[in-house]
Each structure stands twice: as structure tokens, then as C-alpha cells.
Amino acid sequence: MTPQSDEDEVWRQIVASFNKTAEDASAEQPWPDRENVAEETGAGAGDGAPGDRFPGNASTADGAGGVDLADADADTADETGETRAPATAGDDDHYIPPPPPPLPPGDTLSRLSWLALFGGPAYLLLASLLEWPMDGWIVFAAVSAFIAGFVILVVRMGDGPPTDSGWDDGAVV
């Protein structure tokens, strides 16, 4: 047999077995003991028993563990003092982040820089779509505004080290 005929035979076998269901190969493989989880029971849930999935959690999935999460206060405080929405029975293992703080108001120079960054190309695009006459100085002003806005925003980014970091910068590579 040639290598080409062997390859053709392999492809024929693959195509013939395309719609067949796979056998459960994991049925004959033993389950590792380190991955066995003890069965949870409704009694003793939340008391730190070995079968407790979340130690210290006083409620179970069926609500038979004491605290009904639906009756909790509207806002609860966590360890950091942040308030968060109360969890429900289905939300036990999901993190609900606190709302982000509001953006600080920008100063006049940064607002003008953002306006120049987006306004210059927007004006050129709008002028070309509406077929407005564009003199050379208008195109130069729009491109210059874009470049100036970009440069000002990059210079004001402040990528340097924080001023309050002290003498030890940690591991600097």
C-alpha cells in the first residue's frame, strides 16, 4: 500500500464514523479519590461540617438552613464597608461588584484636547461627505488640531511613578 491509500482509508473511516455517538470512555476509568466530594445534607448545613460546600454559610440551596436570603436587608455592608445588593438563593457564588465612583470633572485643557482629537477628523469626514469646499488652511487646521489634542493628552497622562512611593520602588525590572 502506498501512503496515499492509507491516508484515504483513514479519511473514509473518519467520514463513516462522523454521525456515530461516542462511547463513554470515562465509564471504565476510575474517579480519582481526591476529587470525590462528600454529599451535602440539609441537616448541619452551615456549621462547618466536612460536607458543607461553603463553611459558615447558614443557608442551603433549598432554604432549609436558617437564614432566608430573600428577607435580608436591601443593602448589606461587606468587610470593606462598601454596600452591595443582597444575594439571593441563586446568587450565592457570584460576586456583585460595587458601583464605580463617578468620574472626576475634567479641566478645560483636557476637554479642549478631547474636542480637538475627535473634532478635527470629524469635521474633515463631515465636510467630505457633504461636499463642503475645503481650503488648504481648513484641512491644515483640522489635522493640526488632531495632532495637538493627541500630544496634549499623551503628555498629561502621567505615566511616571507616583510621587508618594518613597525611596523603595519595589522590584524594578
Buried (B, 14 or more C-beta within 10 A) or exposed (E): EEEEEEEEEEEEEEEEEEEEEEEEEEEEEEEEEEEEEEEBEEEEBBEEEEEBEBEEBEBBEEEEBEEEBEEBEEEEEEEEEEEBEBBEEEEBEEEEEEEEEEEEEEEEEBEBBBEBBEBBBEBBEEBEEEEEEEEEEBBEBBEEBBEBBBEBBEEEEEEEEEEEEEEEEEEEE
